[in-house]
């Protein structure tokens, strides 16, 4: 596990143009959602709440999977598409605000492909395909543009 983390971190530090970031080659990645579809894991987001993830209080879905924001997005607009969505699946708009969240900040956006996506404080929410288990935070800081999100809606850097 430490070797995998070291390899992943080394790859994240590369000077690559692929801001979607690396994905572990130990397991297949779900196909990118298209036409409003979501991956099976994303379809079960349930209540979003604040949980301790890797020693940080961050947003997670009902099963404890970490949620991320993409700093290249603009308020209420997702810029992650194609290969990016394969690596960073959108959290479905059916997710609801749970414990520790300001329900007034929770909502949904319409993606450029027409699909709906959950958003918090105007920031579209994503999973990281490289997070294999609840509580994993392998997507944190990938390429300096993907971060866990806190209860205020800010990136956890």
N, CA and C atoms as a LAMMPS dump frame, in Angstrom:
ITEM: TIMESTEP
0
ITEM: NUMBER OF ATOMS
471
ITEM: BOX BOUNDS ff ff ff
-5.0000000000000000e+02 5.0000000000000000e+02
-5.0000000000000000e+02 5.0000000000000000e+02
-5.0000000000000000e+02 5.0000000000000000e+02
ITEM: ATOMS id mol type element x y z
1 1 1 N 0.835 -1.187 0
2 1 2 C 0 0 0
3 1 3 C 0.875 1.244 0
4 2 1 N 1.928 1.26 0.809
5 2 2 C 2.819 2.414 0.853
6 2 3 C 3.486 2.624 -0.495
7 3 1 N 3.847 1.506 -1.17
8 3 2 C 4.467 1.617 -2.486
9 3 3 C 3.487 2.219 -3.482
10 4 1 N 2.232 1.767 -3.446
11 4 2 C 1.217 2.326 -4.336
12 4 3 C 1.049 3.814 -4.08
13 5 1 N 1.003 4.215 -2.808
14 5 2 C 0.859 5.631 -2.476
15 5 3 C 2.049 6.424 -2.97
16 6 1 N 3.261 5.882 -2.824
17 6 2 C 4.464 6.579 -3.276
18 6 3 C 4.452 6.756 -4.787
19 7 1 N 4.039 5.707 -5.508
20 7 2 C 3.973 5.793 -6.966
21 7 3 C 2.921 6.816 -7.381
22 8 1 N 1.752 6.767 -6.731
23 8 2 C 0.687 7.708 -7.051
24 8 3 C 1.126 9.132 -6.781
25 9 1 N 1.76 9.379 -5.628
26 9 2 C 2.207 10.728 -5.303
27 9 3 C 3.271 11.201 -6.267
28 10 1 N 4.16 10.317 -6.672
29 10 2 C 5.193 10.699 -7.632
30 10 3 C 4.553 11.084 -8.959
31 11 1 N 3.566 10.311 -9.382
32 11 2 C 2.891 10.614 -10.64
33 11 3 C 2.123 11.922 -10.548
34 12 1 N 1.563 12.222 -9.384
35 12 2 C 0.8 13.456 -9.211
36 12 3 C 1.684 14.677 -9.304
37 13 1 N 2.961 14.526 -8.995
38 13 2 C 3.867 15.656 -9.023
39 13 3 C 4.447 15.916 -10.391
40 14 1 N 4.088 15.087 -11.369
41 14 2 C 4.648 15.258 -12.704
42 14 3 C 4.134 16.535 -13.345
43 15 1 N 4.836 16.984 -14.351
44 15 2 C 4.468 18.206 -15.056
45 15 3 C 3.571 17.855 -16.231
46 16 1 N 2.472 17.188 -15.944
47 16 2 C 1.571 16.722 -16.986
48 16 3 C 0.477 17.734 -17.27
49 17 1 N -0.047 17.706 -18.471
50 17 2 C -1.171 18.565 -18.839
51 17 3 C -2.499 17.907 -18.461
52 18 1 N -2.484 16.614 -18.117
53 18 2 C -3.697 15.875 -17.779
54 18 3 C -4.098 16.197 -16.349
55 19 1 N -4.932 17.212 -16.168
56 19 2 C -5.315 17.634 -14.835
57 19 3 C -6.286 16.676 -14.178
58 20 1 N -6.78 15.707 -14.93
59 20 2 C -7.666 14.729 -14.329
60 20 3 C -6.898 13.871 -13.344
61 21 1 N -5.595 13.762 -13.518
62 21 2 C -4.755 13.048 -12.571
63 21 3 C -4.66 11.573 -12.868
64 22 1 N -3.736 10.913 -12.193
65 22 2 C -3.508 9.494 -12.406
66 22 3 C -4.567 8.647 -11.718
67 23 1 N -4.763 7.465 -12.246
68 23 2 C -5.641 6.49 -11.628
69 23 3 C -4.851 5.208 -11.476
70 24 1 N -4.979 4.56 -10.331
71 24 2 C -4.279 3.315 -10.075
72 24 3 C -4.615 2.3 -11.152
73 25 1 N -3.64 1.518 -11.575
74 25 2 C -3.892 0.508 -12.595
75 25 3 C -4.259 -0.833 -11.984
76 26 1 N -4.488 -0.886 -10.67
77 26 2 C -4.804 -2.145 -10.014
78 26 3 C -6.263 -2.542 -10.168
79 27 1 N -7.136 -1.63 -10.6
80 27 2 C -8.541 -1.959 -10.782
81 27 3 C -9.082 -1.143 -11.94
82 28 1 N -10.072 -1.695 -12.648
83 28 2 C -10.633 -0.944 -13.772
84 28 3 C -11.379 0.292 -13.286
85 29 1 N -11.422 1.292 -14.138
86 29 2 C -12.131 2.527 -13.845
87 29 3 C -13.485 2.457 -14.523
88 30 1 N -14.531 2.928 -13.847
89 30 2 C -15.858 2.956 -14.444
90 30 3 C -15.861 3.888 -15.637
91 31 1 N -16.707 3.595 -16.591
92 31 2 C -16.829 4.458 -17.767
93 31 3 C -17.372 5.813 -17.356
94 32 1 N -17.056 6.811 -18.135
95 32 2 C -17.55 8.159 -17.862
96 32 3 C -19.054 8.198 -18.029
97 33 1 N -19.733 8.89 -17.122
98 33 2 C -21.17 9.03 -17.281
99 33 3 C -21.487 9.819 -18.548
100 34 1 N -22.5 9.39 -19.275
101 34 2 C -22.917 10.117 -20.472
102 34 3 C -24.424 10.21 -20.489
103 35 1 N -24.924 11.215 -21.136
104 35 2 C -26.361 11.357 -21.301
105 35 3 C -27.144 11.336 -20.014
106 36 1 N -26.568 11.833 -18.936
107 36 2 C -27.276 11.896 -17.673
108 36 3 C -27.088 10.659 -16.819
109 37 1 N -26.396 9.648 -17.299
110 37 2 C -26.179 8.432 -16.518
111 37 3 C -25.097 8.664 -15.477
112 38 1 N -25.106 7.849 -14.43
113 38 2 C -24.072 7.92 -13.408
114 38 3 C -23.512 6.538 -13.183
115 39 1 N -22.32 6.463 -12.605
116 39 2 C -21.753 5.166 -12.278
117 39 3 C -22.541 4.573 -11.127
118 40 1 N -22.465 3.256 -10.932
119 40 2 C -23.241 2.628 -9.877
120 40 3 C -22.826 3.131 -8.506
121 41 1 N -21.537 3.375 -8.285
122 41 2 C -21.105 3.905 -6.995
123 41 3 C -21.658 5.304 -6.78
124 42 1 N -21.617 6.142 -7.803
125 42 2 C -22.089 7.51 -7.675
126 42 3 C -23.596 7.561 -7.456
127 43 1 N -24.324 6.586 -7.977
128 43 2 C -25.778 6.601 -7.884
129 43 3 C -26.272 6.389 -6.461
130 44 1 N -25.404 6.049 -5.542
131 44 2 C -25.804 5.776 -4.169
132 44 3 C -25.25 6.808 -3.195
133 45 1 N -25.106 8.052 -3.609
134 45 2 C -24.494 9.076 -2.761
135 45 3 C -25.256 9.278 -1.458
136 46 1 N -26.586 9.306 -1.503
137 46 2 C -27.384 9.496 -0.296
138 46 3 C -27.131 10.841 0.349
139 47 1 N -27.147 10.868 1.682
140 47 2 C -26.94 12.108 2.426
141 47 3 C -25.451 12.44 2.504
142 48 1 N -25.107 13.634 2.066
143 48 2 C -23.733 14.125 2.149
144 48 3 C -23.557 14.735 3.533
145 49 1 N -22.458 14.41 4.203
146 49 2 C -22.208 14.95 5.536
147 49 3 C -20.723 15.217 5.72
148 50 1 N -20.381 15.777 6.87
149 50 2 C -18.988 16.036 7.211
150 50 3 C -18.472 14.852 8.01
151 51 1 N -17.333 14.318 7.581
152 51 2 C -16.698 13.184 8.266
153 51 3 C -15.211 13.447 8.398
154 52 1 N -14.588 12.733 9.301
155 52 2 C -13.137 12.807 9.422
156 52 3 C -12.534 11.889 8.367
157 53 1 N -11.809 12.487 7.428
158 53 2 C -11.163 11.744 6.34
159 53 3 C -9.68 12.074 6.356
160 54 1 N -8.861 11.108 6.682
161 54 2 C -7.424 11.35 6.711
162 54 3 C -7.044 12.462 7.677
163 55 1 N -7.759 12.573 8.784
164 55 2 C -7.464 13.599 9.778
165 55 3 C -8.032 14.972 9.446
166 56 1 N -8.864 15.049 8.413
167 56 2 C -9.475 16.324 8.012
168 56 3 C -10.997 16.18 8.05
169 57 1 N -11.698 17.211 8.462
170 57 2 C -13.159 17.203 8.405
171 57 3 C -13.568 17.631 7.004
172 58 1 N -14.13 16.696 6.252
173 58 2 C -14.434 16.935 4.842
174 58 3 C -15.767 16.303 4.467
175 59 1 N -16.311 16.727 3.328
176 59 2 C -17.565 16.177 2.838
177 59 3 C -17.362 14.745 2.353
178 60 1 N -18.353 13.904 2.675
179 60 2 C -18.346 12.501 2.258
180 60 3 C -19.783 12.082 1.99
181 61 1 N -19.939 11.035 1.187
182 61 2 C -21.286 10.537 0.922
183 61 3 C -21.733 9.619 2.058
184 62 1 N -22.917 9.051 1.933
185 62 2 C -23.496 8.226 2.989
186 62 3 C -22.651 7.004 3.324
187 63 1 N -21.863 6.507 2.367
188 63 2 C -21.026 5.334 2.629
189 63 3 C -19.624 5.717 3.107
190 64 1 N -19.343 7.013 3.221
191 64 2 C -18.031 7.456 3.702
192 64 3 C -17.033 7.746 2.605
193 65 1 N -17.465 7.742 1.349
194 65 2 C -16.56 8.053 0.233
195 65 3 C -16.313 9.55 0.172
196 66 1 N -15.048 9.929 0.046
197 66 2 C -14.643 11.333 -0.014
198 66 3 C -15.2 12.027 -1.248
199 67 1 N -15.524 13.312 -1.088
200 67 2 C -15.977 14.149 -2.191
201 67 3 C -14.944 15.243 -2.431
202 68 1 N -14.806 15.629 -3.684
203 68 2 C -13.773 16.578 -4.089
204 68 3 C -14.359 17.729 -4.891
205 69 1 N -13.604 18.829 -4.925
206 69 2 C -13.898 19.929 -5.837
207 69 3 C -12.731 20.067 -6.801
208 70 1 N -12.996 20.682 -7.941
209 70 2 C -12.015 20.902 -9.006
210 70 3 C -11.82 22.408 -9.112
211 71 1 N -10.607 22.883 -8.843
212 71 2 C -10.377 24.328 -8.816
213 71 3 C -10.505 24.987 -10.185
214 72 1 N -10.546 24.211 -11.259
215 72 2 C -10.738 24.774 -12.6
216 72 3 C -12.219 25.063 -12.893
217 73 1 N -13.121 24.505 -12.065
218 73 2 C -14.542 24.804 -12.224
219 73 3 C -14.806 26.253 -11.822
220 74 1 N -15.855 26.823 -12.386
221 74 2 C -16.308 28.147 -11.977
222 74 3 C -17.598 27.957 -11.192
223 75 1 N -18.055 28.966 -10.439
224 75 2 C -19.263 28.766 -9.629
225 75 3 C -20.431 28.201 -10.439
226 76 1 N -20.984 27.112 -9.916
227 76 2 C -22.142 26.431 -10.504
228 76 3 C -21.918 25.913 -11.919
229 77 1 N -20.657 25.723 -12.314
230 77 2 C -20.334 25.226 -13.65
231 77 3 C -19.216 24.195 -13.575
232 78 1 N -19.468 23.005 -14.118
233 78 2 C -18.446 21.965 -14.187
234 78 3 C -17.674 22.081 -15.494
235 79 1 N -16.357 21.965 -15.406
236 79 2 C -15.517 21.952 -16.605
237 79 3 C -14.87 20.589 -16.815
238 80 1 N -15.231 19.611 -15.99
239 80 2 C -14.686 18.258 -16.085
240 80 3 C -15.568 17.446 -17.033
241 81 1 N -14.972 16.964 -18.141
242 81 2 C -15.723 16.191 -19.136
243 81 3 C -14.83 15.099 -19.71
244 82 1 N -15.41 14.167 -20.438
245 82 2 C -14.652 13.124 -21.118
246 82 3 C -13.81 12.286 -20.177
247 83 1 N -12.5 12.204 -20.466
248 83 2 C -11.583 11.409 -19.655
249 83 3 C -11.566 11.888 -18.209
250 84 1 N -11.731 13.178 -18.015
251 84 2 C -11.78 13.729 -16.662
252 84 3 C -12.913 13.079 -15.869
253 85 1 N -14.096 12.948 -16.467
254 85 2 C -15.231 12.342 -15.764
255 85 3 C -15.025 10.86 -15.494
256 86 1 N -14.229 10.191 -16.314
257 86 2 C -13.929 8.783 -16.054
258 86 3 C -13.113 8.651 -14.774
259 87 1 N -12.236 9.606 -14.534
260 87 2 C -11.38 9.581 -13.345
261 87 3 C -12.027 10.266 -12.148
262 88 1 N -12.9 11.226 -12.419
263 88 2 C -13.544 12.037 -11.38
264 88 3 C -15.058 12.044 -11.619
265 89 1 N -15.742 10.924 -11.339
266 89 2 C -17.188 10.862 -11.579
267 89 3 C -17.952 11.924 -10.784
268 90 1 N -18.943 12.496 -11.424
269 90 2 C -19.789 13.505 -10.794
270 90 3 C -20.667 12.865 -9.723
271 91 1 N -20.844 13.566 -8.606
272 91 2 C -21.787 13.129 -7.579
273 91 3 C -23.182 13.465 -8.106
274 92 1 N -24.102 12.491 -8.092
275 92 2 C -25.421 12.743 -8.671
276 92 3 C -26.224 13.779 -7.887
277 93 1 N -27.077 14.474 -8.595
278 93 2 C -27.896 15.522 -7.99
279 93 3 C -28.925 14.968 -7.015
280 94 1 N -29.11 13.657 -6.983
281 94 2 C -30.05 13.046 -6.041
282 94 3 C -29.494 13.016 -4.625
283 95 1 N -28.214 13.345 -4.456
284 95 2 C -27.617 13.41 -3.121
285 95 3 C -28.327 14.498 -2.32
286 96 1 N -28.373 14.315 -1.01
287 96 2 C -29.042 15.28 -0.139
288 96 3 C -28.086 15.813 0.915
289 97 1 N -28.41 16.97 1.48
290 97 2 C -27.595 17.555 2.547
291 97 3 C -27.849 16.791 3.835
292 98 1 N -26.778 16.402 4.506
293 98 2 C -26.883 15.678 5.757
294 98 3 C -26.29 16.468 6.908
295 99 1 N -25.943 15.765 7.971
296 99 2 C -25.419 16.368 9.191
297 99 3 C -24.171 17.204 8.934
298 100 1 N -24.124 18.369 9.566
299 100 2 C -22.945 19.222 9.496
300 100 3 C -22.887 20.134 8.292
301 101 1 N -23.898 20.091 7.431
302 101 2 C -23.901 20.937 6.237
303 101 3 C -24.999 21.983 6.306
304 102 1 N -24.73 23.13 5.725
305 102 2 C -25.715 24.189 5.58
306 102 3 C -26.576 23.822 4.376
307 103 1 N -27.809 23.41 4.619
308 103 2 C -28.694 22.965 3.539
309 103 3 C -28.897 24.05 2.483
310 104 1 N -28.799 25.312 2.867
311 104 2 C -28.965 26.409 1.909
312 104 3 C -27.828 26.448 0.889
313 105 1 N -26.666 25.858 1.229
314 105 2 C -25.522 25.833 0.307
315 105 3 C -25.544 24.616 -0.612
316 106 1 N -26.431 23.67 -0.339
317 106 2 C -26.482 22.424 -1.092
318 106 3 C -27.448 22.563 -2.252
319 107 1 N -27.039 22.093 -3.422
320 107 2 C -27.914 22.179 -4.58
321 107 3 C -27.432 21.302 -5.706
322 108 1 N -27.847 21.646 -6.908
323 108 2 C -27.477 20.875 -8.094
324 108 3 C -27.219 21.829 -9.247
325 109 1 N -26.383 21.373 -10.16
326 109 2 C -26.093 22.123 -11.379
327 109 3 C -26.422 21.237 -12.576
328 110 1 N -26.585 21.862 -13.719
329 110 2 C -26.734 21.118 -14.965
330 110 3 C -25.381 21.12 -15.655
331 111 1 N -24.846 19.93 -15.897
332 111 2 C -23.545 19.787 -16.551
333 111 3 C -23.665 20.127 -18.041
334 112 1 N -22.558 20.417 -18.708
335 112 2 C -22.606 20.689 -20.149
336 112 3 C -23.221 19.541 -20.964
337 113 1 N -23.109 18.284 -20.453
338 113 2 C -23.69 17.14 -21.16
339 113 3 C -25.172 16.941 -20.837
340 114 1 N -25.751 17.839 -20.031
341 114 2 C -27.161 17.767 -19.678
342 114 3 C -27.454 17.014 -18.399
343 115 1 N -26.488 16.279 -17.872
344 115 2 C -26.68 15.537 -16.627
345 115 3 C -26.701 16.507 -15.447
346 116 1 N -27.372 16.108 -14.389
347 116 2 C -27.415 16.905 -13.166
348 116 3 C -26.318 16.424 -12.222
349 117 1 N -25.739 17.343 -11.47
350 117 2 C -24.632 17.041 -10.563
351 117 3 C -24.835 17.797 -9.259
352 118 1 N -24.556 17.133 -8.132
353 118 2 C -24.635 17.79 -6.828
354 118 3 C -23.563 18.865 -6.728
355 119 1 N -23.905 19.937 -6.009
356 119 2 C -22.959 21.028 -5.775
357 119 3 C -23.124 21.514 -4.339
358 120 1 N -22.041 22.021 -3.776
359 120 2 C -22.085 22.597 -2.435
360 120 3 C -21.392 23.946 -2.487
361 121 1 N -22.058 24.979 -2.019
362 121 2 C -21.538 26.352 -2.061
363 121 3 C -21.142 26.732 -3.49
364 122 1 N -21.919 26.253 -4.464
365 122 2 C -21.661 26.562 -5.862
366 122 3 C -20.559 25.75 -6.508
367 123 1 N -19.984 24.797 -5.767
368 123 2 C -18.885 23.986 -6.295
369 123 3 C -19.393 22.593 -6.654
370 124 1 N -19.29 22.205 -7.924
371 124 2 C -19.678 20.848 -8.315
372 124 3 C -18.873 19.81 -7.52
373 125 1 N -19.53 18.724 -7.133
374 125 2 C -18.893 17.687 -6.32
375 125 3 C -18.553 16.463 -7.162
376 126 1 N -17.389 15.871 -6.842
377 126 2 C -16.877 14.713 -7.58
378 126 3 C -16.371 13.639 -6.624
379 127 1 N -16.36 12.402 -7.129
380 127 2 C -15.632 11.3 -6.503
381 127 3 C -14.286 11.192 -7.211
382 128 1 N -13.354 10.425 -6.643
383 128 2 C -12.113 10.084 -7.337
384 128 3 C -12.134 8.584 -7.565
385 129 1 N -12.001 8.148 -8.814
386 129 2 C -12.046 6.724 -9.151
387 129 3 C -10.93 5.945 -8.469
388 130 1 N -9.855 6.606 -8.092
389 130 2 C -8.746 5.947 -7.413
390 130 3 C -9.013 5.66 -5.945
391 131 1 N -10.07 6.238 -5.376
392 131 2 C -10.465 5.927 -4
393 131 3 C -11.262 4.633 -4.044
394 132 1 N -10.683 3.562 -3.553
395 132 2 C -11.315 2.246 -3.668
396 132 3 C -12.21 1.891 -2.492
397 133 1 N -11.986 2.521 -1.328
398 133 2 C -12.742 2.172 -0.131
399 133 3 C -13.24 3.426 0.567
400 134 1 N -14.324 3.303 1.345
401 134 2 C -14.767 4.449 2.134
402 134 3 C -13.609 4.974 2.988
403 135 1 N -13.488 6.282 3.068
404 135 2 C -12.423 6.898 3.853
405 135 3 C -11.144 7.153 3.08
406 136 1 N -10.995 6.554 1.884
407 136 2 C -9.807 6.813 1.061
408 136 3 C -9.809 8.266 0.602
409 137 1 N -8.623 8.87 0.535
410 137 2 C -8.496 10.258 0.072
411 137 3 C -7.328 10.391 -0.902
412 138 1 N -7.17 9.401 -1.773
413 138 2 C -6.051 9.403 -2.722
414 138 3 C -6.137 10.551 -3.727
415 139 1 N -7.303 11.145 -3.891
416 139 2 C -7.451 12.247 -4.834
417 139 3 C -7.039 13.601 -4.279
418 140 1 N -6.784 13.664 -2.982
419 140 2 C -6.455 14.939 -2.343
420 140 3 C -5.195 15.563 -2.939
421 141 1 N -5.334 16.76 -3.501
422 141 2 C -4.197 17.512 -4.02
423 141 3 C -3.694 17.075 -5.381
424 142 1 N -4.388 16.15 -6.059
425 142 2 C -3.909 15.665 -7.351
426 142 3 C -3.709 16.844 -8.309
427 143 1 N -2.52 16.909 -8.86
428 143 2 C -2.123 17.942 -9.827
429 143 3 C -2.388 19.365 -9.349
430 144 1 N -2.519 19.538 -8.04
431 144 2 C -2.728 20.867 -7.482
432 144 3 C -4.059 21.497 -7.855
433 145 1 N -5.039 20.673 -8.291
434 145 2 C -6.341 21.213 -8.694
435 145 3 C -7.541 20.443 -8.124
436 146 1 N -7.3 19.312 -7.482
437 146 2 C -8.371 18.501 -6.903
438 146 3 C -8.194 18.46 -5.395
439 147 1 N -9.253 18.845 -4.654
440 147 2 C -9.147 18.908 -3.198
441 147 3 C -10.424 18.427 -2.526
442 148 1 N -10.243 17.894 -1.317
443 148 2 C -11.381 17.638 -0.455
444 148 3 C -12.046 18.981 -0.194
445 149 1 N -13.311 18.949 0.186
446 149 2 C -14.063 20.183 0.429
447 149 3 C -14.576 20.187 1.867
448 150 1 N -14.477 21.334 2.535
449 150 2 C -14.915 21.408 3.929
450 150 3 C -16.354 21.914 4.027
451 151 1 N -16.869 21.999 5.26
452 151 2 C -18.265 22.372 5.487
453 151 3 C -18.59 23.801 5.071
454 152 1 N -17.574 24.647 4.895
455 152 2 C -17.83 26.015 4.435
456 152 3 C -17.882 26.088 2.914
457 153 1 N -17.443 25.029 2.238
458 153 2 C -17.378 25.008 0.78
459 153 3 C -15.993 25.314 0.251
460 154 1 N -15.019 25.412 1.141
461 154 2 C -13.647 25.729 0.736
462 154 3 C -12.837 24.464 0.481
463 155 1 N -11.854 24.597 -0.399
464 155 2 C -10.916 23.499 -0.652
465 155 3 C -10.047 23.296 0.577
466 156 1 N -9.791 22.043 0.917
467 156 2 C -8.867 21.711 2.006
468 156 3 C -7.519 21.467 1.362
469 157 1 N -6.603 22.402 1.537
470 157 2 C -5.289 22.3 0.888
471 157 3 C -4.245 21.759 1.83
